[in-house]
């Protein structure tokens, strides 16, 4: 944006120091540009006029043409108010003001016709309107707004309203800003893009998003600004990817040797799916190019991501490098360690586990083996990034559920080797394509979209509270077959605010319904000590207990092939993504598995959509798309990276087609002109540089 728009907001006519302070504090509006980008959150149709007799108390707002009959200040001190009456050919409406009484009273002219606009109410059965907006019928004010059939509504706060900066006050400031500086709004897209995509000019877009004459103008303006916002975001991500490729050289994994081949031919317990083979080929290609790999591996729960990660690590080891896999929790790190150890067997490759629970003596041995290069695979939590953990030659880093780590935490792993290691990021949280293109737009994306052979889809059922006995009966049937059951609750202890089944009540109910010695129950929740949690987990894993009552601490990292039933209490209280993760704890063996969603009788609309979605599909990507529609893109499992989704106009949930379009457009431009040096791209380069001043994207992987 041009220079005038960087001006501090206090210098705008009508603002001043006091109003500037409240704008900064309440709305983070510091400059003219910030105010320009404080877009309306809705538009009120001002084309319709109501008769007074047609006014209903539940209407959000009405517009009436009526002649002012009288005005009168009534009451004293704290009860003082201005009361006026206006009449049309169908009835009389009372108008009331509690603030600015003297000023309003001077401006009112009985006998004149006014346009009245505001929220209606009723007092003693008669229509009333408090603090209406008023324009003289046929006045310059009305004519100026006459074409403005869509009235912008701006978000405000109580504090702002004390400074007369309600929606109307903000509208006046923005109108003044545009009147004075609209001609200074500079174009930032080249003519060839404007023509190709039929986009209106930037200055017009800002005028028309604030003050559209009609719906067509508003749509044109919104489309133009969404295009611009998404285009520069994708350009930033793609340029960053090119820059990383140029800046960060990568170790070349030139051979596939005995570790990989022995494992593939002698130890792999099942044939790889076509999707696993495809992803391994993509990783193999990446690691041969001499450029640091940054690849996101998406795969549903149970799709075989860990095997792909292990085989990638074996390629690194074949080429003389060490590897590590970092997980966000001890439970998940333990799970990876046990899975990899059981897959490779004893004596095949040196592997160790490093978490906060590992004793100091064992840690020292791990540190020594890392430094002398004999330890080839290190599995752990954020303990892997501690300064004292030094590798001899780290070649590949696998980061699981990476959205749970901060950018700086991940970057510390980069610094563990002179040549930055290749990075493979894994997630079992399916991410909608559009969100992946934005959150991870500077990574290459691989998807495992097949389940291993022999896996049966999990059958999902919805039971209401009055079907609890039926649910108990089903549990007993499955346990009688030798199977095990998870029962998950949202809370540990009772909450006064939320009427939820809780874990402690659940244990009591389960103990009564499933008594000793015939049945045995494990209990796991986040408030337990790590050793107690592990003890209870192991009892369940070994089959010593048939039922595990738990909170969502078991969402990731628990692999018990014999568990065939997942019961989720108060399922309507969970997000779709979490429900899908929990369901993924079963269905890991060859037997048919089930997920039972228990809910109360009354479901909100969103709750019903979530439950129906779970019953209808096992496809994590389909579920993620619906989740994004319900919750918005910034909330999905905390995946938002700071600054990446700071979108003012565009919405990833509803603007998916546009995002795909602008991504392809940005890719095509950078393919022909990676430095944006061609004359026709000078404008793009200039705006790209100004948008990215002060941002460091080179450490986001």
SEGUVEX-845375 format. One record per residue (C-alpha): residue number from 1; residue in three letters; x, y, z negated. Coordinates in steps of 0.1 Angstrom, whole numbers, plus 2048, in hexadecimal, padded with zeros to 3 digits. Layout:
% residues N
NUM;ALA;X;Y;Z
...
% end
This chain:
% residues 701
1;UNK;800;800;800
2;UNK;80D;823;808
3;UNK;81D;83A;7EF
4;UNK;7FE;84E;7E3
5;UNK;7EF;82D;7D6
6;UNK;80C;827;7BF
7;UNK;803;847;7AC
8;UNK;7FA;843;787
9;UNK;7D4;842;782
10;UNK;7D4;861;76B
11;UNK;7DC;877;789
12;UNK;7BB;86E;79B
13;UNK;7A2;88A;79A
14;UNK;788;882;77F
15;UNK;79E;86B;76B
16;UNK;7B7;87D;754
17;UNK;7CB;86E;737
18;UNK;7AF;862;721
19;UNK;79C;850;73C
20;UNK;7BD;843;74B
21;UNK;7C6;832;729
22;UNK;7A4;820;727
23;UNK;7A6;815;74C
24;UNK;7C9;807;746
25;UNK;7BF;7F5;726
26;UNK;79D;7E8;731
27;UNK;7A1;7E0;756
28;UNK;7C7;7E1;75B
29;UNK;7C3;7FD;774
30;UNK;7E4;810;774
31;UNK;7E6;81F;797
32;UNK;7D0;82B;7B3
33;UNK;7D6;809;7C4
34;UNK;7C9;7F6;7A5
35;UNK;7A9;80B;7A6
36;UNK;7A5;805;7CC
37;UNK;7A7;7E0;7C5
38;UNK;78D;7E0;7A9
39;UNK;773;7D2;7C0
40;UNK;74E;7D0;7BA
41;UNK;743;7AF;7AA
42;UNK;720;7B2;7BA
43;UNK;70B;7C9;7D0
44;UNK;6E8;7D6;7C8
45;UNK;6D0;7D8;7E5
46;UNK;6C3;7FC;7E5
47;UNK;6AD;7F8;804
48;UNK;68E;7EE;7F0
49;UNK;677;805;7DE
50;UNK;65D;7F9;7C4
51;UNK;63C;808;7BA
52;UNK;63A;80E;794
53;UNK;61D;7F5;790
54;UNK;633;7DA;7A0
55;UNK;64E;7DD;786
56;UNK;654;7BD;771
57;UNK;669;7BB;750
58;UNK;67F;79F;75D
59;UNK;68C;7B3;77B
60;UNK;6B1;7BA;77A
61;UNK;6AC;7DD;78A
62;UNK;692;7F0;79E
63;UNK;692;80F;7B4
64;UNK;674;826;7B3
65;UNK;66A;847;7C4
66;UNK;656;85C;7AB
67;UNK;64E;880;7A3
68;UNK;65B;88D;781
69;UNK;63E;898;76C
70;UNK;64F;8A3;74B
71;UNK;66E;8A3;735
72;UNK;671;8A7;710
73;UNK;68D;8A3;6F5
74;UNK;67E;890;6D7
75;UNK;68B;885;6B5
76;UNK;6A6;893;6A0
77;UNK;6CC;88C;69C
78;UNK;6D1;866;69F
79;UNK;6AE;860;6AE
80;UNK;6B0;87C;6C8
81;UNK;6A8;872;6EB
82;UNK;69C;881;70C
83;UNK;67B;873;719
84;UNK;66D;87A;73B
85;UNK;64F;86E;74F
86;UNK;64D;867;775
87;UNK;630;85D;78A
88;UNK;629;84D;7AC
89;UNK;607;844;7BB
90;UNK;605;824;7A6
91;UNK;60E;82E;783
92;UNK;626;840;76A
93;UNK;648;835;75E
94;UNK;65A;843;73F
95;UNK;67F;84C;742
96;UNK;695;84E;723
97;UNK;6B9;85B;71D
98;UNK;6CC;856;6FC
99;UNK;6ED;865;707
100;UNK;6F6;885;71A
101;UNK;6D4;892;712
102;UNK;6DB;8B7;716
103;UNK;6EC;8B4;737
104;UNK;6D2;89C;746
105;UNK;6B5;8B3;739
106;UNK;6C4;8D1;74B
107;UNK;6C6;8BE;76C
108;UNK;6A2;8B0;76C
109;UNK;688;8C4;780
110;UNK;663;8BB;779
111;UNK;64E;8BC;799
112;UNK;66A;8AE;7AE
113;UNK;66B;88B;7BE
114;UNK;688;875;7B3
115;UNK;696;853;7BC
116;UNK;698;840;79B
117;UNK;6AF;822;798
118;UNK;6B6;80C;779
119;UNK;6AC;7EE;764
120;UNK;687;7EF;75B
121;UNK;679;7E7;739
122;UNK;657;7E9;728
123;UNK;64D;7FC;709
124;UNK;62A;7F7;6FB
125;UNK;620;7E8;71D
126;UNK;62C;805;732
127;UNK;64A;805;74A
128;UNK;669;817;73E
129;UNK;68C;81D;74B
130;UNK;6AA;827;735
131;UNK;6C6;83D;744
132;UNK;6BA;839;769
133;UNK;6CF;844;786
134;UNK;6BC;862;796
135;UNK;6BF;873;7B8
136;UNK;6A8;88E;7C4
137;UNK;694;880;7E1
138;UNK;6A2;88E;802
139;UNK;6C0;89D;7F0
140;UNK;6E4;89D;7FE
141;UNK;6ED;884;7E3
142;UNK;6D2;86C;7EF
143;UNK;6DB;872;814
144;UNK;6FF;86C;80C
145;UNK;6F5;84B;7FB
146;UNK;6D8;846;813
147;UNK;6EB;82F;82B
148;UNK;6FB;81E;80C
149;UNK;6E1;802;80A
150;UNK;6F9;7EC;7F6
151;UNK;702;7FC;7D5
152;UNK;723;7EF;7C7
153;UNK;723;7E3;7A3
154;UNK;745;7E4;791
155;UNK;74F;7D1;772
156;UNK;753;7E8;754
157;UNK;755;7E5;72E
158;UNK;745;7F6;70F
159;UNK;764;80A;709
160;UNK;764;817;72E
161;UNK;740;820;72B
162;UNK;749;837;70E
163;UNK;75E;84B;727
164;UNK;740;84A;741
165;UNK;754;830;755
166;UNK;737;818;759
167;UNK;731;809;77C
168;UNK;724;82B;788
169;UNK;742;83E;77A
170;UNK;75A;826;78A
171;UNK;748;828;7AB
172;UNK;74C;84E;7AA
173;UNK;772;84B;7A3
174;UNK;776;832;7C0
175;UNK;761;848;7D7
176;UNK;778;866;7CF
177;UNK;797;851;7D4
178;UNK;78B;846;7F7
179;UNK;780;869;801
180;UNK;7A2;877;7F9
181;UNK;7BA;85A;803
182;UNK;7A8;841;81A
183;UNK;7BC;84F;838
184;UNK;7DC;845;825
185;UNK;7D3;820;824
186;UNK;7EC;811;83C
187;UNK;7E7;7F2;852
188;UNK;7FC;7D4;848
189;UNK;7F2;7BB;863
190;UNK;7FF;7BE;886
191;UNK;7E7;7C6;8A3
192;UNK;7EA;7A4;8B2
193;UNK;7DB;794;892
194;UNK;7BF;7AE;88F
195;UNK;7B5;7A7;8B3
196;UNK;7B9;781;8B2
197;UNK;7A4;77D;892
198;UNK;78D;79B;899
199;UNK;796;7AC;878
200;UNK;78B;7D0;870
201;UNK;7A6;7E9;866
202;UNK;7B2;7EA;842
203;UNK;7A6;80D;839
204;UNK;783;804;846
205;UNK;784;7E4;832
206;UNK;78A;7F6;812
207;UNK;76F;810;819
208;UNK;756;7F5;822
209;UNK;75C;7DD;806
210;UNK;755;7F9;7ED
211;UNK;73A;80B;800
212;UNK;72A;7F5;81B
213;UNK;70D;803;82F
214;UNK;700;7E0;834
215;UNK;708;7BB;82F
216;UNK;719;7B8;851
217;UNK;732;7D4;848
218;UNK;738;7C3;826
219;UNK;73F;7A1;836
220;UNK;758;7B0;84F
221;UNK;76A;7C2;833
222;UNK;76B;7A4;81C
223;UNK;777;78D;837
224;UNK;793;7A5;841
225;UNK;7A0;7A9;81D
226;UNK;79E;784;816
227;UNK;7B2;77D;836
228;UNK;7CD;795;82B
229;UNK;7CF;788;808
230;UNK;7D1;763;811
231;UNK;7E8;76A;82F
232;UNK;803;77C;81A
233;UNK;800;762;7FF
234;UNK;807;746;818
235;UNK;822;75A;82A
236;UNK;833;75E;808
237;UNK;832;738;800
238;UNK;83D;72E;823
239;UNK;85A;748;824
240;UNK;864;73B;801
241;UNK;865;718;80F
242;UNK;87B;723;82C
243;UNK;891;737;815
244;UNK;896;719;7FE
245;UNK;89F;703;81B
246;UNK;8BA;71C;826
247;UNK;8C6;724;802
248;UNK;8C6;702;7F1
249;UNK;8DA;6E7;801
250;UNK;8D1;6C4;7F6
251;UNK;8E5;6A4;7F1
252;UNK;8E2;68C;80E
253;UNK;8D5;66A;806
254;UNK;8E4;659;825
255;UNK;8E0;635;81C
256;UNK;8C6;61C;810
257;UNK;8DA;604;7FC
258;UNK;8D9;5E6;7E5
259;UNK;8C4;5F5;7C9
260;UNK;8A8;5FF;7E0
261;UNK;8AA;5DF;7F5
262;UNK;8AD;5C7;7D8
263;UNK;88F;5D7;7C7
264;UNK;87A;5D8;7E7
265;UNK;881;5B4;7F0
266;UNK;884;5A3;7CE
267;UNK;873;5B7;7B3
268;UNK;855;5CA;7C2
269;UNK;837;5B7;7B3
270;UNK;81F;5C1;7CE
271;UNK;820;5CD;7F3
272;UNK;821;5F2;7F7
273;UNK;802;603;806
274;UNK;805;615;827
275;UNK;802;636;814
276;UNK;820;62D;7FD
277;UNK;835;624;81B
278;UNK;82C;644;82D
279;UNK;836;659;80E
280;UNK;857;646;80A
281;UNK;85F;64E;82E
282;UNK;858;673;829
283;UNK;86F;674;80A
284;UNK;88A;660;81D
285;UNK;889;67A;839
286;UNK;88A;697;820
287;UNK;8A9;68A;80E
288;UNK;8BD;685;82E
289;UNK;8BB;6A8;83A
290;UNK;8D5;6B9;824
291;UNK;8BA;6D0;816
292;UNK;8AB;6CE;7F3
293;UNK;88B;6BA;7F4
294;UNK;86D;6CB;7E2
295;UNK;850;6B3;7E7
296;UNK;82E;6B0;7D5
297;UNK;821;68C;7D2
298;UNK;7FB;68B;7CD
299;UNK;7EB;66A;7C5
300;UNK;7CC;65F;7B2
301;UNK;7CF;64C;791
302;UNK;7DD;62A;798
303;UNK;7E7;630;7BC
304;UNK;80C;626;7B6
305;UNK;81E;647;7B3
306;UNK;837;639;799
307;UNK;842;61E;7B1
308;UNK;849;638;7CC
309;UNK;85C;64D;7B3
310;UNK;871;62F;7A8
311;UNK;879;625;7CB
312;UNK;884;649;7D3
313;UNK;89A;648;7B4
314;UNK;8AA;627;7C0
315;UNK;8B3;638;7E1
316;UNK;8C4;654;7CD
317;UNK;8D7;63A;7B8
318;UNK;8E2;628;7D8
319;UNK;8F2;648;7E2
320;UNK;905;64D;7C1
321;UNK;8ED;664;7AF
322;UNK;8DC;664;78E
323;UNK;8B6;66A;78B
324;UNK;89D;675;770
325;UNK;877;675;76C
326;UNK;868;690;755
327;UNK;845;68C;746
328;UNK;831;6A5;731
329;UNK;829;68D;714
330;UNK;83B;672;701
331;UNK;81E;65A;709
332;UNK;822;65F;72E
333;UNK;849;65E;72C
334;UNK;846;63D;719
335;UNK;82E;630;733
336;UNK;846;639;750
337;UNK;863;629;73D
338;UNK;850;609;737
339;UNK;842;607;75A
340;UNK;864;60D;76B
341;UNK;876;5F5;753
342;UNK;85E;5D9;759
343;UNK;860;5DF;77F
344;UNK;886;5DE;781
345;UNK;88C;5C4;766
346;UNK;8AA;5C0;74F
347;UNK;8CD;5C7;75C
348;UNK;8C2;5D5;77E
349;UNK;8CA;5FA;777
350;UNK;8D2;60E;758
351;UNK;8B3;621;74C
352;UNK;8AC;634;72C
353;UNK;890;647;71A
354;UNK;896;669;70B
355;UNK;87B;67A;6F7
356;UNK;878;68E;6D6
357;UNK;874;66E;6C3
358;UNK;895;65E;6CE
359;UNK;8AD;65C;6B0
360;UNK;8CE;670;6B1
361;UNK;8E4;652;6B3
362;UNK;8D2;645;6D2
363;UNK;8D2;668;6E1
364;UNK;8F8;669;6DF
365;UNK;8FB;649;6F2
366;UNK;8E3;656;70D
367;UNK;8F7;676;710
368;UNK;918;663;714
369;UNK;90A;64C;72F
370;UNK;8FB;669;742
371;UNK;91C;67C;742
372;UNK;930;65E;74D
373;UNK;917;656;768
374;UNK;90E;632;75D
375;UNK;8EA;63C;754
376;UNK;8D7;63D;775
377;UNK;8B2;644;76B
378;UNK;8A8;65A;74D
379;UNK;884;65C;744
380;UNK;878;676;72B
381;UNK;865;695;721
382;UNK;871;6B9;720
383;UNK;88E;6AA;70C
384;UNK;89F;6A4;72E
385;UNK;8A4;6CA;733
386;UNK;8B6;6D0;712
387;UNK;8D8;6E0;718
388;UNK;8EB;6C3;708
389;UNK;8DD;6AB;722
390;UNK;8F8;6AB;73D
391;UNK;8F8;695;75C
392;UNK;916;68A;770
393;UNK;904;68D;791
394;UNK;8DE;692;791
395;UNK;8D0;68C;7B3
396;UNK;8AA;689;7AF
397;UNK;891;697;796
398;UNK;86E;689;793
399;UNK;856;6A0;780
400;UNK;834;690;777
401;UNK;815;6A5;771
402;UNK;82A;6C4;778
403;UNK;80F;6DD;771
404;UNK;815;6D6;74C
405;UNK;838;6E4;74E
406;UNK;841;708;752
407;UNK;855;715;770
408;UNK;874;71C;75A
409;UNK;873;6F8;74B
410;UNK;873;6E9;76D
411;UNK;88F;701;779
412;UNK;8A6;6F5;75D
413;UNK;8A7;6D3;76E
414;UNK;8B4;6E3;78E
415;UNK;8D2;6F0;77B
416;UNK;8DD;6CE;76F
417;UNK;8F1;6C9;78F
418;UNK;908;6DF;7A5
419;UNK;8F3;6D6;7C4
420;UNK;8CE;6D8;7B9
421;UNK;8BE;6B6;7B7
422;UNK;8A2;6AC;7CD
423;UNK;880;6B1;7BC
424;UNK;862;69A;7BE
425;UNK;843;6A8;7AC
426;UNK;828;68F;7A4
427;UNK;804;695;799
428;UNK;7E7;67E;793
429;UNK;7D0;69C;791
430;UNK;7C3;69E;7B4
431;UNK;7C6;6C1;7C1
432;UNK;7AF;6CE;7DC
433;UNK;7C1;6D4;7FD
434;UNK;7BC;6F9;7FB
435;UNK;7C8;6FC;7D8
436;UNK;7E7;6E6;7DF
437;UNK;7EE;6FD;7FD
438;UNK;7EF;71B;7E5
439;UNK;7FD;70E;7C5
440;UNK;816;6F8;7D6
441;UNK;818;70A;7F8
442;UNK;83E;70A;7F7
443;UNK;840;6E4;7F2
444;UNK;83B;6C8;80B
445;UNK;81D;6B3;801
446;UNK;819;68E;802
447;UNK;7F9;67C;7FA
448;UNK;7F4;657;7EF
449;UNK;7D0;652;7FA
450;UNK;7CE;62C;7F7
451;UNK;7CB;616;7D8
452;UNK;7E0;5F6;7D5
453;UNK;7D0;5D7;7E3
454;UNK;7B9;5C3;7CC
455;UNK;7AE;5E2;7B8
456;UNK;788;5E4;7B5
457;UNK;778;606;7B4
458;UNK;76D;60F;790
459;UNK;747;60E;78C
460;UNK;73B;62E;77A
461;UNK;71A;62E;766
462;UNK;707;64A;755
463;UNK;6F6;642;734
464;UNK;6E1;65A;71F
465;UNK;6E3;659;6F9
466;UNK;6C3;644;6F6
467;UNK;6D5;628;70A
468;UNK;6F1;624;6F0
469;UNK;6E6;601;6E6
470;UNK;6E9;5F6;70A
471;UNK;70C;605;70B
472;UNK;716;5F1;6EB
473;UNK;708;5D1;6FB
474;UNK;71D;5D8;71B
475;UNK;73D;5DD;706
476;UNK;737;5BB;6F4
477;UNK;732;5A9;715
478;UNK;753;5B6;722
479;UNK;766;5AF;702
480;UNK;757;58C;703
481;UNK;768;588;725
482;UNK;78A;591;714
483;UNK;78A;5B5;720
484;UNK;792;5D5;70D
485;UNK;77F;5F6;70A
486;UNK;788;61B;706
487;UNK;76F;632;6F4
488;UNK;779;657;6F8
489;UNK;76B;674;6E4
490;UNK;770;699;6EA
491;UNK;778;6A3;6C6
492;UNK;789;696;6A7
493;UNK;774;6A5;68C
494;UNK;751;6B3;68C
495;UNK;74D;6D7;699
496;UNK;731;6ED;68C
497;UNK;72F;6FF;6AE
498;UNK;72D;6E0;6C4
499;UNK;714;6C4;6BF
500;UNK;72C;6A9;6CA
501;UNK;732;685;6C1
502;UNK;754;686;6B0
503;UNK;770;66D;6AC
504;UNK;76B;667;687
505;UNK;746;660;68A
506;UNK;74E;64B;6A8
507;UNK;766;635;695
508;UNK;74B;630;67A
509;UNK;731;627;694
510;UNK;748;60F;6A6
511;UNK;753;5FE;686
512;UNK;72F;5F7;67D
513;UNK;726;5EB;6A0
514;UNK;746;5D7;6A5
515;UNK;750;5CA;682
516;UNK;76F;5B7;677
517;UNK;77A;59C;67B
518;UNK;76A;596;69D
519;UNK;774;5B8;6AA
520;UNK;793;5CE;6A5
521;UNK;796;5F4;6AC
522;UNK;7B3;60B;6B4
523;UNK;7B1;630;6AD
524;UNK;7C6;64A;6BF
525;UNK;7C3;670;6BE
526;UNK;7DA;68F;6C2
527;UNK;7DD;697;69D
528;UNK;7EE;675;695
529;UNK;814;672;690
530;UNK;826;665;6B0
531;UNK;830;645;69F
532;UNK;80C;63D;694
533;UNK;7FF;645;6B6
534;UNK;818;62E;6C6
535;UNK;810;612;6AD
536;UNK;7EA;614;6B5
537;UNK;7F2;616;6DB
538;UNK;807;5F7;6D9
539;UNK;7ED;5E3;6C6
540;UNK;7D4;5EB;6E2
541;UNK;7EE;5E4;6FE
542;UNK;7F7;5C2;6EE
543;UNK;7D2;5B9;6EC
544;UNK;7D1;5B8;6C6
545;UNK;7B4;5D0;6C6
546;UNK;796;5D0;6DF
547;UNK;78A;5F3;6DB
548;UNK;79E;614;6DC
549;UNK;78B;632;6CD
550;UNK;79E;651;6D8
551;UNK;79D;675;6E2
552;UNK;7AB;681;704
553;UNK;7CE;67A;6F9
554;UNK;7CB;65A;70D
555;UNK;7C3;66E;72D
556;UNK;7E5;666;73C
557;UNK;800;64D;736
558;UNK;7ED;62E;72A
559;UNK;7EE;60F;740
560;UNK;7DA;5F1;733
561;UNK;7D0;5DB;751
562;UNK;7B9;5C7;73A
563;UNK;7A4;5E5;730
564;UNK;785;5E4;746
565;UNK;76D;5FD;736
566;UNK;771;623;72F
567;UNK;755;633;71B
568;UNK;755;659;71A
569;UNK;73F;668;6FF
570;UNK;730;68A;706
571;UNK;73C;687;729
572;UNK;72A;6A7;733
573;UNK;743;6BB;71E
574;UNK;761;6B0;733
575;UNK;76D;6BF;753
576;UNK;76C;6AA;773
577;UNK;791;6A7;775
578;UNK;794;69A;752
579;UNK;778;681;757
580;UNK;789;674;775
581;UNK;7AB;671;762
582;UNK;79A;65E;746
583;UNK;788;647;75E
584;UNK;7AA;63F;76D
585;UNK;7B5;62E;74C
586;UNK;7A0;60F;757
587;UNK;7A0;5FD;779
588;UNK;7C5;5F4;776
589;UNK;7C0;5CF;778
590;UNK;7AF;5B8;791
591;UNK;78E;5B6;77D
592;UNK;770;5CC;783
593;UNK;772;5EB;76D
594;UNK;758;603;760
595;UNK;755;627;754
596;UNK;736;630;73F
597;UNK;72E;655;73B
598;UNK;71A;65B;71C
599;UNK;706;67C;71A
600;UNK;6EA;68D;707
601;UNK;6C8;690;718
602;UNK;6CC;6B4;722
603;UNK;6E6;6BC;73C
604;UNK;6EF;6DE;74B
605;UNK;6EF;6E1;771
606;UNK;716;6DF;772
607;UNK;716;6C2;759
608;UNK;6FD;6AF;76F
609;UNK;713;6B6;78F
610;UNK;732;6A9;77C
611;UNK;721;689;770
612;UNK;711;682;792
613;UNK;732;688;7A4
614;UNK;743;66E;78D
615;UNK;728;654;793
616;UNK;729;65A;7B9
617;UNK;74E;659;7C1
618;UNK;770;64D;7B6
619;UNK;783;663;7CF
620;UNK;798;67B;7BA
621;UNK;79C;694;7D6
622;UNK;776;697;7DC
623;UNK;772;69B;7B6
624;UNK;78D;6B6;7B5
625;UNK;77B;6CA;7D1
626;UNK;75A;6C9;7BD
627;UNK;76D;6D2;79D
628;UNK;77B;6F1;7AE
629;UNK;759;6FB;7BB
630;UNK;74C;6F9;797
631;UNK;769;707;783
632;UNK;77C;71D;79B
633;UNK;7A0;718;7A7
634;UNK;7B2;728;78A
635;UNK;7A6;70F;770
636;UNK;7AD;6ED;77F
637;UNK;7C1;6DB;764
638;UNK;7D5;6FA;75D
639;UNK;7E6;6F9;77F
640;UNK;7E7;71E;784
641;UNK;80B;72B;788
642;UNK;80F;74F;77C
643;UNK;808;768;797
644;UNK;800;74E;7B2
645;UNK;7DA;74F;7AF
646;UNK;7D7;774;7A8
647;UNK;7BD;778;7C4
648;UNK;7A6;797;7C4
649;UNK;78E;78E;7E0
650;UNK;795;76B;7ED
651;UNK;788;74C;7DB
652;UNK;799;72B;7E1
653;UNK;779;718;7D9
654;UNK;765;729;7F4
655;UNK;77E;736;80D
656;UNK;78E;714;816
657;UNK;78A;718;83C
658;UNK;799;73A;83C
659;UNK;7B7;72E;827
660;UNK;7BE;712;840
661;UNK;7BB;72B;85C
662;UNK;7D4;745;84D
663;UNK;7EC;729;843
664;UNK;7EE;71D;867
665;UNK;7F1;740;873
666;UNK;80E;748;85B
667;UNK;81F;727;865
668;UNK;81D;72F;88A
669;UNK;82C;752;884
670;UNK;849;745;86F
671;UNK;850;729;887
672;UNK;857;742;8A3
673;UNK;866;75D;88D
674;UNK;872;750;86B
675;UNK;882;771;861
676;UNK;864;786;86E
677;UNK;87E;799;882
678;UNK;86B;79C;8A3
679;UNK;85D;7BF;8AB
680;UNK;838;7B4;8A9
681;UNK;83F;7A7;886
682;UNK;850;7C5;877
683;UNK;830;7D0;865
684;UNK;82D;7AD;856
685;UNK;851;7AD;84B
686;UNK;84E;7CF;83B
687;UNK;82F;7C6;828
688;UNK;83C;7A3;81E
689;UNK;85B;7B3;80F
690;UNK;847;7CD;7FC
691;UNK;82F;7B3;7EE
692;UNK;84C;79D;7E1
693;UNK;862;7B7;7D1
694;UNK;86D;7AA;7AE
695;UNK;85E;788;7B3
696;UNK;875;769;7AF
697;UNK;866;74B;7C0
698;UNK;885;737;7C5
699;UNK;881;724;7A5
700;UNK;85E;718;7A9
701;UNK;85E;6F4;7B3
% end
